[in-house]
């Protein structure tokens, strides 16, 4: 059965929220690392790791919820 437009819209919005949450976590981690005295490359590495980890967990949770609802 094809997915309804409403379901696809909600999924797209949930993915957008997950991306924005990951971006916020990455920026906050980078700023805190830089304020703690880390160099700019080290702060960017920490920010990238936080972004990737947050996005991975958020999309995994979305996949779990989407699988449970269908």
C-alpha positions, 0 to 999 in steps of 0.5 A: 500500500502506498504511503499517504501524502500526510505520512510523507509530510510528517516523515519529512518534517521529522527528518528536518527536526532531526537534522536541525537538532543534530546541527544544534548539538554540533554547534553547541559542542564546537563552541564549548570545545573552543571555549575550553581552549581547544584549537579550531580544528579540534573543535570542528572535529568534536562538532562533527562527531557530535553532529554525526552521532546525534543524527544517527541516533535521531534517524534510528529512532525515527526508523523505529517509530516508522516501523512500529506505526506501519 
